[in-house]
């Protein structure tokens, strides 16, 4: 399939996944690296309460809050 036909399928809202090699797919700038951060116990407890309230993990809430802050700083 050429790029023009592929673009037409996409623009028409057709399912294009059968034309993709998802085994090789990756999101740019989304590679991960593990870090260690020492956080005071009171912060961890607060994070856990908020994460529980939202029904997410502690790691998820930390990532979201960091991303929001970095986005704000980028503006």
Backbone torsions as a table, in degrees:
resi	resn	phi	psi	omega
1	UNK	NA	136.6	178.9
2	UNK	-88.8	168.3	-175.0
3	UNK	-62.9	-36.6	-179.2
4	UNK	-64.1	-46.2	178.1
5	UNK	-63.5	-40.6	178.4
6	UNK	-61.0	-47.0	178.8
7	UNK	-61.0	-39.8	179.1
8	UNK	-63.1	-44.9	177.4
9	UNK	-58.5	-46.0	-179.6
10	UNK	-62.2	-47.8	-178.4
11	UNK	-62.5	-29.1	179.7
12	UNK	-85.7	1.5	177.9
13	UNK	79.7	15.1	179.6
14	UNK	-73.6	157.6	176.2
15	UNK	-75.9	115.2	-176.9
16	UNK	-103.2	1.6	-174.1
17	UNK	-62.1	-30.0	179.7
18	UNK	-67.8	-15.4	-179.7
19	UNK	-97.4	3.7	-177.7
20	UNK	-111.4	147.9	172.7
21	UNK	-97.0	88.5	-174.6
22	UNK	-69.2	-16.7	177.7
23	UNK	-65.7	-26.1	-178.9
24	UNK	-102.7	1.0	-177.0
25	UNK	-72.6	143.1	173.3
26	UNK	-154.3	154.7	179.7
27	UNK	-92.2	125.8	-179.5
28	UNK	-65.1	142.2	-179.8
29	UNK	60.7	23.4	178.8
30	UNK	-118.9	17.7	173.0
31	UNK	-65.4	149.9	-177.0
32	UNK	-113.6	152.5	175.9
33	UNK	-139.6	131.1	-179.6
34	UNK	-77.9	135.9	175.2
35	UNK	-129.8	159.3	174.4
36	UNK	-112.3	132.4	179.3
37	UNK	-132.2	127.8	175.2
38	UNK	-86.0	123.3	-176.5
39	UNK	-125.5	134.7	178.0
40	UNK	-58.8	147.4	-177.4
41	UNK	-56.0	-39.2	-178.4
42	UNK	-63.1	-33.8	177.9
43	UNK	-69.5	-41.4	179.7
44	UNK	-62.2	-43.4	179.0
45	UNK	-62.1	-42.0	177.9
46	UNK	-65.4	-42.0	177.3
47	UNK	-60.8	-43.7	-179.2
48	UNK	-64.0	-40.6	177.9
49	UNK	-63.0	-45.4	-179.3
50	UNK	-67.5	-41.2	178.5
51	UNK	-62.1	-42.5	178.7
52	UNK	-63.4	-42.9	179.2
53	UNK	-59.8	-38.5	-178.7
54	UNK	-87.3	-11.0	-179.9
55	UNK	74.3	34.0	178.5
56	UNK	-127.6	173.6	178.1
57	UNK	-83.9	162.5	176.5
58	UNK	-59.1	-43.6	-179.2
59	UNK	-60.9	-40.9	-179.6
60	UNK	-62.5	-44.8	-177.8
61	UNK	-67.7	-36.8	176.6
62	UNK	-62.1	-45.3	179.8
63	UNK	-62.0	-45.1	-178.9
64	UNK	-63.1	-46.8	-178.5
65	UNK	-64.7	-40.3	176.6
66	UNK	-63.3	-43.9	179.7
67	UNK	-62.2	-42.0	178.9
68	UNK	-61.8	-44.3	-179.2
69	UNK	-65.2	-43.7	179.4
70	UNK	-64.7	-36.4	176.7
71	UNK	-64.7	-42.3	177.5
72	UNK	-60.3	-44.7	-178.5
73	UNK	-65.4	-29.2	-178.3
74	UNK	-74.8	-17.4	-178.0
75	UNK	-78.9	NA	NA
